[in-house]
Amino acid sequence: MKQDSTETRRVIGDILALHAHNGLLGQDLLLPVLHAIQDRLGFIPPDAVEGLAQSFNLSRAEVHGVITFYHYYKTTPPARCTVQVCRAEACQSMGGDALLSHVQQALGCDLHAHTADGGFALEPVYCLGQCATAPAIMINDAVHARVTPQRFDRLVAKLSTKAEEVA
Ligand code: FES
C-alpha cells in the first residue's frame, strides 16, 4: 500500500484525536494507537515516530523501542502478496520442507522477509486446518492445499498476471 505522506499524517492525526481524552494522550494509549495505525496503514511509518513521541511526551528512542519490541509491528509497507507456508507437523511430513525451499528459491527471499521489489512477503504459519490435504499454504486470504512446487509456480504466475492487468 503506497501512502502519500500528507494522507499518512492525516490518518495518524485522526487516530490520535480519536484516542485522546480531553486532548491528552496517556502513555498507556501508545499501544492502542500503534495498533490502529498499523491496522489503517499496514505498518508504522518510521517518519511518524517523532510526532508520536511528542504526542505521548516520550523520547523517540522510547517509541522506537516499543515498535521494535513487538514483532507484530511492521516498519515497512506491506508486500502486495503475503505467502504463508505451513510449517506444522502434517505439512512437514508431506513435503513441506521441500515446498518451503522451492518457495524461497522461487521468490528469492527467506522467511520473515520481503522480495526485493516488495511484491511478496514470506512468512511461516502453523497449521491452516488443511492437515488431511497437506502441504498447505496461504496467499493473502486464500488457502491452497496439496501444493506442489509446480502448483506454487502456477499460483504465483497467476498473481503476477493479475498485478500487471491492474498496473
Ligand atoms: S499442519 Fe499444515 S495445515 Fe495443518
Backbone and ligand atoms as CSV (ligand in chain L), in Angstrom:
chain,resi,resn,atom,element,x,y,z
A,1,MET,N,N,0.842,-1.168,0.000
A,1,MET,CA,C,0.000,0.000,0.000
A,1,MET,C,C,0.892,1.237,0.000
A,2,LYS,N,N,0.853,2.015,-1.060
A,2,LYS,CA,C,1.660,3.218,-1.123
A,2,LYS,C,C,0.857,4.361,-0.511
A,3,GLN,N,N,1.464,5.080,0.394
A,3,GLN,CA,C,0.763,6.147,1.090
A,3,GLN,C,C,1.429,7.468,0.803
A,4,ASP,N,N,0.644,8.442,0.449
A,4,ASP,CA,C,1.110,9.812,0.334
A,4,ASP,C,C,1.375,10.312,1.748
A,5,SER,N,N,2.476,11.090,1.944
A,5,SER,CA,C,2.832,11.467,3.313
A,5,SER,C,C,1.790,12.391,3.944
A,6,THR,N,N,1.132,13.237,3.138
A,6,THR,CA,C,0.070,14.092,3.689
A,6,THR,C,C,-1.096,13.241,4.182
A,7,GLU,N,N,-1.458,12.244,3.385
A,7,GLU,CA,C,-2.534,11.329,3.762
A,7,GLU,C,C,-2.142,10.537,5.015
A,8,THR,N,N,-0.880,10.119,5.061
A,8,THR,CA,C,-0.400,9.380,6.233
A,8,THR,C,C,-0.511,10.244,7.486
A,9,ARG,N,N,-0.094,11.489,7.381
A,9,ARG,CA,C,-0.181,12.402,8.541
A,9,ARG,C,C,-1.635,12.594,8.971
A,10,ARG,N,N,-2.522,12.716,7.971
A,10,ARG,CA,C,-3.940,12.911,8.298
A,10,ARG,C,C,-4.490,11.689,9.027
A,11,VAL,N,N,-4.147,10.492,8.521
A,11,VAL,CA,C,-4.637,9.259,9.146
A,11,VAL,C,C,-4.146,9.179,10.586
A,12,ILE,N,N,-2.862,9.451,10.789
A,12,ILE,CA,C,-2.304,9.355,12.148
A,12,ILE,C,C,-2.916,10.434,13.051
A,13,GLY,N,N,-3.115,11.616,12.507
A,13,GLY,CA,C,-3.747,12.686,13.287
A,13,GLY,C,C,-5.154,12.298,13.719
A,14,ASP,N,N,-5.909,11.699,12.811
A,14,ASP,CA,C,-7.271,11.255,13.147
A,14,ASP,C,C,-7.234,10.195,14.253
A,15,ILE,N,N,-6.277,9.281,14.156
A,15,ILE,CA,C,-6.172,8.213,15.159
A,15,ILE,C,C,-5.813,8.802,16.527
A,16,LEU,N,N,-4.887,9.742,16.542
A,16,LEU,CA,C,-4.513,10.376,17.812
A,16,LEU,C,C,-5.710,11.115,18.412
A,17,ALA,N,N,-6.434,11.828,17.566
A,17,ALA,CA,C,-7.592,12.586,18.061
A,17,ALA,C,C,-8.654,11.645,18.617
A,18,LEU,N,N,-8.824,10.516,17.966
A,18,LEU,CA,C,-9.827,9.536,18.392
A,18,LEU,C,C,-9.487,8.925,19.756
A,19,HIS,N,N,-8.196,8.765,20.024
A,19,HIS,CA,C,-7.782,8.111,21.273
A,19,HIS,C,C,-7.592,9.095,22.431
A,20,ALA,N,N,-7.468,10.374,22.137
A,20,ALA,CA,C,-7.187,11.344,23.191
A,20,ALA,C,C,-8.403,11.535,24.099
A,21,HIS,N,N,-8.122,11.744,25.381
A,21,HIS,CA,C,-9.179,12.082,26.341
A,21,HIS,C,C,-8.942,13.523,26.750
A,22,ASN,N,N,-9.914,14.358,26.454
A,22,ASN,CA,C,-9.775,15.793,26.727
A,22,ASN,C,C,-8.484,16.351,26.130
A,23,GLY,N,N,-8.153,15.895,24.946
A,23,GLY,CA,C,-6.967,16.386,24.249
A,23,GLY,C,C,-5.659,15.799,24.746
A,24,LEU,N,N,-5.718,14.899,25.721
A,24,LEU,CA,C,-4.491,14.326,26.272
A,24,LEU,C,C,-4.356,12.855,25.888
A,25,LEU,N,N,-3.102,12.475,25.682
A,25,LEU,CA,C,-2.819,11.071,25.346
A,25,LEU,C,C,-1.938,10.477,26.450
A,26,GLY,N,N,-2.515,9.615,27.256
A,26,GLY,CA,C,-1.721,8.931,28.280
A,26,GLY,C,C,-0.803,7.915,27.610
A,27,GLN,N,N,0.323,7.668,28.252
A,27,GLN,CA,C,1.290,6.743,27.652
A,27,GLN,C,C,0.729,5.333,27.520
A,28,ASP,N,N,-0.301,5.012,28.331
A,28,ASP,CA,C,-0.932,3.692,28.218
A,28,ASP,C,C,-1.679,3.538,26.896
A,29,LEU,N,N,-1.858,4.636,26.186
A,29,LEU,CA,C,-2.573,4.562,24.903
A,29,LEU,C,C,-1.633,4.370,23.717
A,30,LEU,N,N,-0.329,4.324,23.990
A,30,LEU,CA,C,0.603,4.177,22.862
A,30,LEU,C,C,0.336,2.884,22.078
A,31,LEU,N,N,0.184,1.773,22.773
A,31,LEU,CA,C,-0.035,0.504,22.055
A,31,LEU,C,C,-1.337,0.516,21.249
A,32,PRO,N,N,-2.463,0.942,21.845
A,32,PRO,CA,C,-3.681,1.007,21.022
A,32,PRO,C,C,-3.531,1.921,19.806
A,33,VAL,N,N,-2.807,3.029,19.975
A,33,VAL,CA,C,-2.605,3.942,18.839
A,33,VAL,C,C,-1.744,3.262,17.772
A,34,LEU,N,N,-0.675,2.589,18.204
A,34,LEU,CA,C,0.173,1.890,17.224
A,34,LEU,C,C,-0.620,0.810,16.494
A,35,HIS,N,N,-1.468,0.091,17.237
A,35,HIS,CA,C,-2.317,-0.923,16.589
A,35,HIS,C,C,-3.215,-0.279,15.541
A,36,ALA,N,N,-3.817,0.825,15.917
A,36,ALA,CA,C,-4.742,1.491,14.987
A,36,ALA,C,C,-4.000,1.974,13.739
A,37,ILE,N,N,-2.799,2.498,13.927
A,37,ILE,CA,C,-2.024,2.969,12.766
A,37,ILE,C,C,-1.697,1.791,11.864
A,38,GLN,N,N,-1.248,0.702,12.476
A,38,GLN,CA,C,-0.904,-0.452,11.630
A,38,GLN,C,C,-2.136,-1.014,10.930
A,39,ASP,N,N,-3.266,-1.034,11.640
A,39,ASP,CA,C,-4.499,-1.523,11.004
A,39,ASP,C,C,-4.850,-0.676,9.783
A,40,ARG,N,N,-4.674,0.629,9.900
A,40,ARG,CA,C,-5.057,1.525,8.801
A,40,ARG,C,C,-4.022,1.558,7.675
A,41,LEU,N,N,-2.742,1.612,8.039
A,41,LEU,CA,C,-1.698,1.814,7.022
A,41,LEU,C,C,-0.966,0.526,6.640
A,42,GLY,N,N,-1.097,-0.491,7.484
A,42,GLY,CA,C,-0.378,-1.738,7.226
A,42,GLY,C,C,1.014,-1.745,7.830
A,43,PHE,N,N,1.464,-0.630,8.363
A,43,PHE,CA,C,2.771,-0.535,9.001
A,43,PHE,C,C,2.846,0.774,9.778
A,44,ILE,N,N,3.911,0.908,10.564
A,44,ILE,CA,C,4.142,2.157,11.303
A,44,ILE,C,C,5.240,2.914,10.548
A,45,PRO,N,N,4.897,3.978,9.855
A,45,PRO,CA,C,5.934,4.695,9.096
A,45,PRO,C,C,7.028,5.212,10.030
A,46,PRO,N,N,8.295,4.941,9.726
A,46,PRO,CA,C,9.376,5.411,10.599
A,46,PRO,C,C,9.358,6.922,10.815
A,47,ASP,N,N,8.916,7.676,9.797
A,47,ASP,CA,C,8.915,9.126,9.987
A,47,ASP,C,C,7.759,9.615,10.859
A,48,ALA,N,N,6.936,8.684,11.336
A,48,ALA,CA,C,5.865,9.067,12.268
A,48,ALA,C,C,6.340,9.009,13.712
A,49,VAL,N,N,7.511,8.427,13.943
A,49,VAL,CA,C,7.986,8.202,15.315
A,49,VAL,C,C,8.156,9.515,16.075
A,50,GLU,N,N,8.726,10.516,15.424
A,50,GLU,CA,C,8.966,11.782,16.123
A,50,GLU,C,C,7.655,12.420,16.587
A,51,GLY,N,N,6.681,12.450,15.695
A,51,GLY,CA,C,5.381,13.035,16.056
A,51,GLY,C,C,4.699,12.243,17.157
A,52,LEU,N,N,4.807,10.937,17.109
A,52,LEU,CA,C,4.205,10.107,18.154
A,52,LEU,C,C,4.895,10.373,19.489
A,53,ALA,N,N,6.221,10.483,19.444
A,53,ALA,CA,C,6.969,10.750,20.682
A,53,ALA,C,C,6.497,12.070,21.307
A,54,GLN,N,N,6.327,13.089,20.481
A,54,GLN,CA,C,5.858,14.381,21.015
A,54,GLN,C,C,4.446,14.252,21.585
A,55,SER,N,N,3.589,13.543,20.859
A,55,SER,CA,C,2.201,13.404,21.303
A,55,SER,C,C,2.097,12.688,22.640
A,56,PHE,N,N,2.981,11.730,22.877
A,56,PHE,CA,C,2.915,10.938,24.109
A,56,PHE,C,C,3.921,11.402,25.166
A,57,ASN,N,N,4.605,12.498,24.876
A,57,ASN,CA,C,5.612,13.019,25.806
A,57,ASN,C,C,6.663,11.950,26.134
A,58,LEU,N,N,7.098,11.277,25.085
A,58,LEU,CA,C,8.134,10.252,25.218
A,58,LEU,C,C,9.301,10.642,24.318
A,59,SER,N,N,10.429,9.959,24.501
A,59,SER,CA,C,11.536,10.204,23.580
A,59,SER,C,C,11.320,9.367,22.311
A,60,ARG,N,N,11.995,9.768,21.253
A,60,ARG,CA,C,11.926,8.971,20.010
A,60,ARG,C,C,12.415,7.555,20.275
A,61,ALA,N,N,13.473,7.443,21.094
A,61,ALA,CA,C,14.030,6.113,21.382
A,61,ALA,C,C,13.010,5.233,22.100
A,62,GLU,N,N,12.209,5.844,22.975
A,62,GLU,CA,C,11.201,5.051,23.694
A,62,GLU,C,C,10.129,4.531,22.726
A,63,VAL,N,N,9.663,5.388,21.838
A,63,VAL,CA,C,8.642,4.956,20.877
A,63,VAL,C,C,9.237,3.910,19.933
A,64,HIS,N,N,10.432,4.175,19.457
A,64,HIS,CA,C,11.101,3.215,18.566
A,64,HIS,C,C,11.281,1.872,19.287
A,65,GLY,N,N,11.638,1.939,20.569
A,65,GLY,CA,C,11.831,0.708,21.347
A,65,GLY,C,C,10.566,-0.114,21.434
A,66,VAL,N,N,9.442,0.553,21.624
A,66,VAL,CA,C,8.164,-0.172,21.701
A,66,VAL,C,C,7.853,-0.819,20.347
A,67,ILE,N,N,8.036,-0.052,19.286
A,67,ILE,CA,C,7.710,-0.570,17.945
A,67,ILE,C,C,8.576,-1.791,17.611
A,68,THR,N,N,9.839,-1.725,17.942
A,68,THR,CA,C,10.723,-2.832,17.567
A,68,THR,C,C,10.639,-4.005,18.544
A,69,PHE,N,N,10.119,-3.770,19.759
A,69,PHE,CA,C,9.990,-4.863,20.721
A,69,PHE,C,C,8.924,-5.856,20.271
A,70,TYR,N,N,7.832,-5.341,19.715
A,70,TYR,CA,C,6.718,-6.212,19.307
A,70,TYR,C,C,6.863,-6.581,17.831
A,71,HIS,N,N,7.010,-7.875,17.570
A,71,HIS,CA,C,7.162,-8.320,16.181
A,71,HIS,C,C,5.924,-8.021,15.341
A,72,TYR,N,N,4.798,-7.833,16.007
A,72,TYR,CA,C,3.560,-7.541,15.285
A,72,TYR,C,C,3.687,-6.272,14.449
A,73,TYR,N,N,4.419,-5.298,14.976
A,73,TYR,CA,C,4.508,-4.024,14.262
A,73,TYR,C,C,5.512,-4.108,13.117
A,74,LYS,N,N,5.071,-3.605,11.969
A,74,LYS,CA,C,5.933,-3.570,10.779
A,74,LYS,C,C,6.364,-2.124,10.543
A,75,THR,N,N,7.586,-1.958,10.089
A,75,THR,CA,C,8.066,-0.600,9.823
A,75,THR,C,C,8.297,-0.358,8.333
A,76,THR,N,N,7.897,-1.322,7.530
A,76,THR,CA,C,7.957,-1.133,6.077
A,76,THR,C,C,6.568,-1.433,5.518
A,77,PRO,N,N,6.222,-0.812,4.398
A,77,PRO,CA,C,4.897,-1.052,3.817
A,77,PRO,C,C,4.687,-2.537,3.538
A,78,PRO,N,N,3.465,-3.003,3.686
A,78,PRO,CA,C,3.203,-4.423,3.453
A,78,PRO,C,C,3.429,-4.788,1.985
A,79,ALA,N,N,3.840,-6.030,1.778
A,79,ALA,CA,C,4.013,-6.517,0.413
A,79,ALA,C,C,2.641,-6.651,-0.251
A,80,ARG,N,N,2.644,-6.649,-1.573
A,80,ARG,CA,C,1.391,-6.822,-2.315
A,80,ARG,C,C,0.768,-8.170,-1.982
A,81,CYS,N,N,1.592,-9.193,-1.879
A,81,CYS,CA,C,1.107,-10.544,-1.566
A,81,CYS,C,C,1.901,-11.111,-0.397
A,82,THR,N,N,1.189,-11.697,0.535
A,82,THR,CA,C,1.859,-12.406,1.618
A,82,THR,C,C,1.653,-13.901,1.410
A,83,VAL,N,N,2.765,-14.609,1.310
A,83,VAL,CA,C,2.730,-16.068,1.161
A,83,VAL,C,C,3.079,-16.655,2.516
A,84,GLN,N,N,2.171,-17.464,3.043
A,84,GLN,CA,C,2.426,-18.145,4.310
A,84,GLN,C,C,2.529,-19.638,4.026
A,85,VAL,N,N,3.648,-20.211,4.411
A,85,VAL,CA,C,3.867,-21.653,4.192
A,85,VAL,C,C,3.704,-22.363,5.527
A,86,CYS,N,N,2.857,-23.373,5.546
A,86,CYS,CA,C,2.609,-24.096,6.790
A,86,CYS,C,C,3.857,-24.886,7.189
A,87,ARG,N,N,4.260,-24.683,8.437
A,87,ARG,CA,C,5.455,-25.342,8.976
A,87,ARG,C,C,5.099,-26.359,10.057
A,88,ALA,N,N,3.819,-26.651,10.208
A,88,ALA,CA,C,3.416,-27.600,11.250
A,88,ALA,C,C,3.625,-29.036,10.764
A,89,GLU,N,N,3.440,-29.974,11.702
A,89,GLU,CA,C,3.888,-31.358,11.510
A,89,GLU,C,C,3.303,-32.050,10.274
A,90,ALA,N,N,1.994,-31.984,10.101
A,90,ALA,CA,C,1.374,-32.717,8.980
A,90,ALA,C,C,1.938,-32.231,7.649
A,91,CYS,N,N,2.098,-30.940,7.525
A,91,CYS,CA,C,2.631,-30.410,6.264
A,91,CYS,C,C,4.105,-30.777,6.104
A,92,GLN,N,N,4.843,-30.751,7.200
A,92,GLN,CA,C,6.268,-31.127,7.094
A,92,GLN,C,C,6.395,-32.581,6.658
A,93,SER,N,N,5.503,-33.457,7.146
A,93,SER,CA,C,5.604,-34.877,6.786
A,93,SER,C,C,5.148,-35.146,5.357
A,94,MET,N,N,4.525,-34.163,4.742
A,94,MET,CA,C,4.043,-34.334,3.366
A,94,MET,C,C,4.802,-33.450,2.384
A,95,GLY,N,N,6.048,-33.185,2.665
A,95,GLY,CA,C,6.869,-32.443,1.707
A,95,GLY,C,C,6.950,-30.957,1.962
A,96,GLY,N,N,6.546,-30.549,3.158
A,96,GLY,CA,C,6.553,-29.115,3.473
A,96,GLY,C,C,7.933,-28.474,3.422
A,97,ASP,N,N,8.957,-29.236,3.829
A,97,ASP,CA,C,10.308,-28.666,3.807
A,97,ASP,C,C,10.762,-28.387,2.367
A,98,ALA,N,N,10.514,-29.374,1.499
A,98,ALA,CA,C,10.900,-29.204,0.087
A,98,ALA,C,C,10.096,-28.069,-0.546
A,99,LEU,N,N,8.819,-27.996,-0.173
A,99,LEU,CA,C,7.988,-26.912,-0.711
A,99,LEU,C,C,8.519,-25.556,-0.253
A,100,LEU,N,N,8.859,-25.465,1.027
A,100,LEU,CA,C,9.387,-24.188,1.522
A,100,LEU,C,C,10.677,-23.813,0.785
A,101,SER,N,N,11.564,-24.785,0.598
A,101,SER,CA,C,12.813,-24.494,-0.125
A,101,SER,C,C,12.508,-23.957,-1.519
A,102,HIS,N,N,11.528,-24.603,-2.179
A,102,HIS,CA,C,11.172,-24.150,-3.522
A,102,HIS,C,C,10.614,-22.729,-3.489
A,103,VAL,N,N,9.727,-22.473,-2.531
A,103,VAL,CA,C,9.115,-21.142,-2.431
A,103,VAL,C,C,10.196,-20.084,-2.183
A,104,GLN,N,N,11.137,-20.387,-1.289
A,104,GLN,CA,C,12.209,-19.429,-1.008
A,104,GLN,C,C,13.042,-19.159,-2.255
A,105,GLN,N,N,13.331,-20.221,-2.982
A,105,GLN,CA,C,14.134,-20.056,-4.199
A,105,GLN,C,C,13.349,-19.294,-5.268
A,106,ALA,N,N,12.068,-19.669,-5.432
A,106,ALA,CA,C,11.246,-19.042,-6.475
A,106,ALA,C,C,11.055,-17.551,-6.201
A,107,LEU,N,N,10.831,-17.205,-4.929
A,107,LEU,CA,C,10.608,-15.795,-4.604
A,107,LEU,C,C,11.922,-15.052,-4.416
A,108,GLY,N,N,12.957,-15.796,-4.064
A,108,GLY,CA,C,14.252,-15.161,-3.809
A,108,GLY,C,C,14.276,-14.444,-2.480
A,109,CYS,N,N,13.566,-14.994,-1.503
A,109,CYS,CA,C,13.644,-14.401,-0.167
A,109,CYS,C,C,13.422,-15.466,0.899
A,110,ASP,N,N,13.877,-15.156,2.096
A,110,ASP,CA,C,13.763,-16.076,3.220
A,110,ASP,C,C,12.462,-15.823,3.976
A,111,LEU,N,N,12.207,-16.703,4.951
A,111,LEU,CA,C,11.071,-16.475,5.844
A,111,LEU,C,C,11.258,-15.152,6.579
A,112,HIS,N,N,10.169,-14.515,6.885
A,112,HIS,CA,C,10.148,-13.229,7.594
A,112,HIS,C,C,10.810,-12.125,6.760
A,113,ALA,N,N,10.774,-12.253,5.439
A,113,ALA,CA,C,11.405,-11.234,4.590
A,113,ALA,C,C,10.491,-10.905,3.413
A,114,HIS,N,N,10.866,-9.847,2.714
A,114,HIS,CA,C,10.147,-9.408,1.513
A,114,HIS,C,C,11.019,-9.686,0.299
A,115,THR,N,N,10.397,-9.836,-0.855
A,115,THR,CA,C,11.187,-9.856,-2.080
A,115,THR,C,C,11.764,-8.459,-2.305
A,116,ALA,N,N,12.784,-8.387,-3.128
A,116,ALA,CA,C,13.479,-7.104,-3.325
A,116,ALA,C,C,12.531,-6.019,-3.831
A,117,ASP,N,N,11.545,-6.390,-4.653
A,117,ASP,CA,C,10.621,-5.385,-5.186
A,117,ASP,C,C,9.444,-5.109,-4.249
A,118,GLY,N,N,9.430,-5.775,-3.093
A,118,GLY,CA,C,8.331,-5.560,-2.146
A,118,GLY,C,C,7.041,-6.235,-2.570
A,119,GLY,N,N,7.078,-7.029,-3.618
A,119,GLY,CA,C,5.861,-7.669,-4.129
A,119,GLY,C,C,5.363,-8.810,-3.253
A,120,PHE,N,N,6.284,-9.562,-2.670
A,120,PHE,CA,C,5.898,-10.720,-1.869
A,120,PHE,C,C,6.579,-10.679,-0.510
A,121,ALA,N,N,5.829,-11.080,0.503
A,121,ALA,CA,C,6.396,-11.332,1.826
A,121,ALA,C,C,6.236,-12.823,2.076
A,122,LEU,N,N,7.212,-13.409,2.728
A,122,LEU,CA,C,7.160,-14.843,3.011
A,122,LEU,C,C,7.162,-15.051,4.521
A,123,GLU,N,N,6.154,-15.741,5.011
A,123,GLU,CA,C,6.013,-15.954,6.455
A,123,GLU,C,C,5.662,-17.413,6.727
A,124,PRO,N,N,6.072,-17.918,7.890
A,124,PRO,CA,C,5.621,-19.251,8.278
A,124,PRO,C,C,4.236,-19.154,8.917
A,125,VAL,N,N,3.520,-20.259,8.899
A,125,VAL,CA,C,2.248,-20.326,9.614
A,125,VAL,C,C,2.182,-21.727,10.203
A,126,TYR,N,N,1.464,-21.873,11.297
A,126,TYR,CA,C,1.474,-23.164,11.978
A,126,TYR,C,C,0.073,-23.753,12.005
A,127,CYS,N,N,-0.243,-24.429,10.915
A,127,CYS,CA,C,-1.499,-25.141,10.636
A,127,CYS,C,C,-2.561,-24.217,10.072
A,128,LEU,N,N,-3.028,-24.599,8.916
A,128,LEU,CA,C,-4.082,-23.857,8.230
A,128,LEU,C,C,-5.372,-24.663,8.201
A,129,GLY,N,N,-5.435,-25.735,9.017
A,129,GLY,CA,C,-6.638,-26.567,9.052
A,129,GLY,C,C,-6.781,-27.450,7.826
A,130,GLN,N,N,-5.702,-27.667,7.125
A,130,GLN,CA,C,-5.734,-28.476,5.892
A,130,GLN,C,C,-4.818,-29.697,6.033
A,131,CYS,N,N,-4.688,-30.202,7.247
A,131,CYS,CA,C,-3.711,-31.273,7.507
A,131,CYS,C,C,-3.946,-32.500,6.623
A,132,ALA,N,N,-5.217,-32.824,6.343
A,132,ALA,CA,C,-5.524,-34.012,5.537
A,132,ALA,C,C,-5.163,-33.814,4.077
A,133,THR,N,N,-4.945,-32.583,3.684
A,133,THR,CA,C,-4.608,-32.303,2.281
A,133,THR,C,C,-3.308,-31.498,2.211
A,134,ALA,N,N,-2.388,-31.864,3.104
A,134,ALA,CA,C,-1.088,-31.177,3.172
A,134,ALA,C,C,-0.245,-31.494,1.935
A,135,PRO,N,N,0.747,-30.653,1.646
A,135,PRO,CA,C,1.107,-29.418,2.339
A,135,PRO,C,C,0.249,-28.231,1.892
A,136,ALA,N,N,0.088,-27.311,2.818
A,136,ALA,CA,C,-0.801,-26.182,2.561
A,136,ALA,C,C,-0.053,-24.858,2.667
A,137,ILE,N,N,-0.553,-23.901,1.921
A,137,ILE,CA,C,-0.033,-22.532,2.008
A,137,ILE,C,C,-1.221,-21.575,1.982
A,138,MET,N,N,-0.978,-20.364,2.334
A,138,MET,CA,C,-1.994,-19.326,2.207
A,138,MET,C,C,-1.354,-18.160,1.466
A,139,ILE,N,N,-2.039,-17.677,0.448
A,139,ILE,CA,C,-1.577,-16.494,-0.274
A,139,ILE,C,C,-2.618,-15.416,-0.052
A,140,ASN,N,N,-2.223,-14.361,0.603
A,140,ASN,CA,C,-3.160,-13.355,1.114
A,140,ASN,C,C,-4.222,-14.090,1.938
A,141,ASP,N,N,-5.499,-14.035,1.544
A,141,ASP,CA,C,-6.517,-14.689,2.374
A,141,ASP,C,C,-6.939,-16.041,1.815
A,142,ALA,N,N,-6.296,-16.515,0.773
A,142,ALA,CA,C,-6.734,-17.763,0.133
A,142,ALA,C,C,-5.839,-18.936,0.538
A,143,VAL,N,N,-6.471,-19.990,1.043
A,143,VAL,CA,C,-5.743,-21.192,1.439
A,143,VAL,C,C,-5.663,-22.125,0.239
A,144,HIS,N,N,-4.494,-22.738,0.043
A,144,HIS,CA,C,-4.295,-23.700,-1.045
A,144,HIS,C,C,-3.727,-24.971,-0.434
A,145,ALA,N,N,-4.347,-26.106,-0.774
A,145,ALA,CA,C,-3.922,-27.390,-0.225
A,145,ALA,C,C,-3.267,-28.232,-1.317
A,146,ARG,N,N,-2.589,-29.308,-0.871
A,146,ARG,CA,C,-1.866,-30.202,-1.797
A,146,ARG,C,C,-1.005,-29.380,-2.754
A,147,VAL,N,N,-0.225,-28.509,-2.200
A,147,VAL,CA,C,0.578,-27.606,-3.039
A,147,VAL,C,C,1.908,-28.272,-3.389
A,148,THR,N,N,2.144,-28.404,-4.647
A,148,THR,CA,C,3.431,-28.893,-5.150
A,148,THR,C,C,4.234,-27.670,-5.597
A,149,PRO,N,N,5.530,-27.835,-5.810
A,149,PRO,CA,C,6.297,-26.702,-6.341
A,149,PRO,C,C,5.712,-26.187,-7.665
A,150,GLN,N,N,5.276,-27.094,-8.524
A,150,GLN,CA,C,4.708,-26.682,-9.824
A,150,GLN,C,C,3.422,-25.875,-9.610
A,151,ARG,N,N,2.594,-26.357,-8.664
A,151,ARG,CA,C,1.343,-25.636,-8.408
A,151,ARG,C,C,1.647,-24.255,-7.816
A,152,PHE,N,N,2.635,-24.193,-6.956
A,152,PHE,CA,C,3.011,-22.891,-6.396
A,152,PHE,C,C,3.416,-21.942,-7.528
A,153,ASP,N,N,4.230,-22.437,-8.449
A,153,ASP,CA,C,4.678,-21.582,-9.562
A,153,ASP,C,C,3.484,-21.073,-10.372
A,154,ARG,N,N,2.485,-21.949,-10.584
A,154,ARG,CA,C,1.301,-21.523,-11.343
A,154,ARG,C,C,0.522,-20.445,-10.571
A,155,LEU,N,N,0.397,-20.635,-9.251
A,155,LEU,CA,C,-0.320,-19.639,-8.431
A,155,LEU,C,C,0.377,-18.281,-8.503
A,156,VAL,N,N,1.690,-18.305,-8.418
A,156,VAL,CA,C,2.443,-17.038,-8.452
A,156,VAL,C,C,2.345,-16.401,-9.837
A,157,ALA,N,N,2.394,-17.214,-10.874
A,157,ALA,CA,C,2.282,-16.672,-12.234
A,157,ALA,C,C,0.929,-15.990,-12.422
A,158,LYS,N,N,-0.123,-16.619,-11.865
A,158,LYS,CA,C,-1.467,-16.035,-11.960
A,158,LYS,C,C,-1.514,-14.683,-11.230
A,159,LEU,N,N,-0.909,-14.630,-10.062
A,159,LEU,CA,C,-0.876,-13.376,-9.295
A,159,LEU,C,C,-0.118,-12.299,-10.049
A,160,SER,N,N,0.993,-12.670,-10.659
A,160,SER,CA,C,1.798,-11.699,-11.404
A,160,SER,C,C,1.011,-11.159,-12.587
A,161,THR,N,N,0.255,-12.029,-13.259
A,161,THR,CA,C,-0.560,-11.594,-14.395
A,161,THR,C,C,-1.617,-10.608,-13.933
A,162,LYS,N,N,-2.295,-10.939,-12.825
A,162,LYS,CA,C,-3.327,-10.032,-12.288
A,162,LYS,C,C,-2.728,-8.671,-11.954
A,163,ALA,N,N,-1.543,-8.674,-11.331
A,163,ALA,CA,C,-0.897,-7.411,-10.943
A,163,ALA,C,C,-0.586,-6.573,-12.173
A,164,GLU,N,N,-0.152,-7.221,-13.264
A,164,GLU,CA,C,0.160,-6.479,-14.489
A,164,GLU,C,C,-1.105,-5.884,-15.093
A,165,GLU,N,N,-2.237,-6.627,-14.991
A,165,GLU,CA,C,-3.502,-6.111,-15.522
A,165,GLU,C,C,-3.955,-4.862,-14.766
A,166,VAL,N,N,-3.720,-4.859,-13.441
A,166,VAL,CA,C,-4.135,-3.723,-12.608
A,166,VAL,C,C,-3.245,-2.514,-12.843
A,167,ALA,N,N,-1.928,-2.774,-13.078
A,167,ALA,CA,C,-0.955,-1.679,-13.224
A,167,ALA,C,C,-1.198,-0.874,-14.496
L,1,FES,S1,S,-0.218,-28.928,9.545
L,1,FES,FE1,FE,-0.291,-27.758,7.766
L,1,FES,S2,S,-2.385,-27.392,7.520
L,1,FES,FE2,FE,-2.299,-28.455,9.395
